[in-house]
Amino acid sequence: ALHDVGGENSYFKIMRNVVAKKLFAAYALKRDCPPRSFIFKFGGVEIDGERTIESYNIDNNAVIEVTVRSLNMVTGDSNEAALESFLNESTAPYVVQIIYESGALVRSGVEIETTALRTLAHGEVIEAFKKSQSSEGVGRFRVADGWISEKLRGGNEARVVRVLMEKLTRPVKYKVIREEGARVRETALLNSTDVGFCPLDTVLTVSEIRYVQDGAGDSDSTTRVRIESPAAWKGWASLKDHILEKIEDTDGSSAQSENEALVQVERERRVRVRAARKVKHDMVKSKEQALRRRRRFVQTTGSLDVSQETF
């Protein structure tokens, strides 16, 4: 069984000679998240899944502990470099940080009244895979093991999370409108290597947005965009009204892009289905191979005496 932080057990039948990462992939598929979003531990020790279940000395009916991968920028030893690495490695649509002092309550569903599972600590950075709204209109983010609120409901509506990264569903184009050009840096960090000034009127293709904190307050941040093209200006620039201007679709490509986004969603669904089938196929194949190794062929020889006498 795989036991997660919410107290739920997920049961999988798997041969002990199967590579553990196949088990992890099956669990992640059930959660609709990539395997790297989780940490798997047995006996308090993290296992990478590159070896077989048997080689980790995991017995039959053993329990593997599962936690959601996160980073705490307040109480932990994490720093700016660790955060940059976390953001670069993430494939999730969003990465958010808990900024509410009391933390964020993870619930089992999108509605506020659903079962409470655990609390994310103030300062914790975590991946989010979907953004939606409750029936009361409260913004909700789906993390690997449940849902958290964007802000509190009720009178004060205090912010609970701050978005650190957002991967765009489709590339967006911006034009440089400042006469001096747009400063491009190597990474999203404001003190990273200076690439140069992208000239006026250059059209940039952007694929990702990051919100880089540049002050002590939770709202003190600079919006940075990842430039994918032109290739000569790959890097990051600040998204400010006097520097970059979004180019609106005027040829009907917006509707086409929306259709492309829907097609992409369907493609991703099919990829998940194929992955699930492959995991199941690999498990069945491993079981069949194990059964074949256990078979023993015995040949019996002897003689039989036949008599007409009645007994």
PEUR-V644915 format. One line per field, one symbol per residue. ss: DSSP state (A for helix, B for strand, O for the rest). burial: I if it has 24 or more other C-alpha atoms within 12 Angstrom, else O. A space follows every 50 residues. Layout:
# PEUR-V644915
ss->???
burial->???
This chain:
# PEUR-V644915
ss->OBBBOOOOBBOOOOOOOOBAAAAAAAAAAAAOOOAAABBBBBOOBBOOOO OBOAAAOOOOOOOBBBBBOBBBOOOOOOOAAAAAAAAAAOOOOBBBBBOO OOOBBBBOOOOOOOOBBBBBOOOBBBBBOBBBBOOOOOBBBBBOOBBBBO BOOOOOOOBOBBBBBBBBBBBBBBBBOOOOOBBBBOOOOOOOOBBBBBOO OOBBBBBBBBBBBOOOOOOOBBBBBBBBBOAAAOBBBBOOOOOBBBOOOO OOAAAAAAAAAAAAAAAAAAAAAAAAAAAAAAAAAAAAAAAAAAOOOOOO OOOOOOOOOOO
burial->IIIIIIOOOIOIOIIIIIIIIIIIIIIIIOIIIIIIIIIIIIOOOOIOIO OIIOOIOIOOOIIIIIIIIIIIIOOOOOOOOOIIOIIIOIOIIIIIIIII OOIIIIIIIIIIOOOOIIIIIIIIIIIIIIIOOIOOOIIIIIIIIIIIII IIOOOOOOIIIIIIIIIOOIIIIIIIIOOOOIIIIIIIIIOOOOOOIIOO OIIIIIIIIIIIIOOOOIOOIIIIIIIIOOOOIIIIIIIOOOIIIIOOOO OOOOOOOOOOOOOOOOOOOOOOOOOIOOIIOIIOOIOOOOOOOOOOOOOO OOOOOOOOOOO
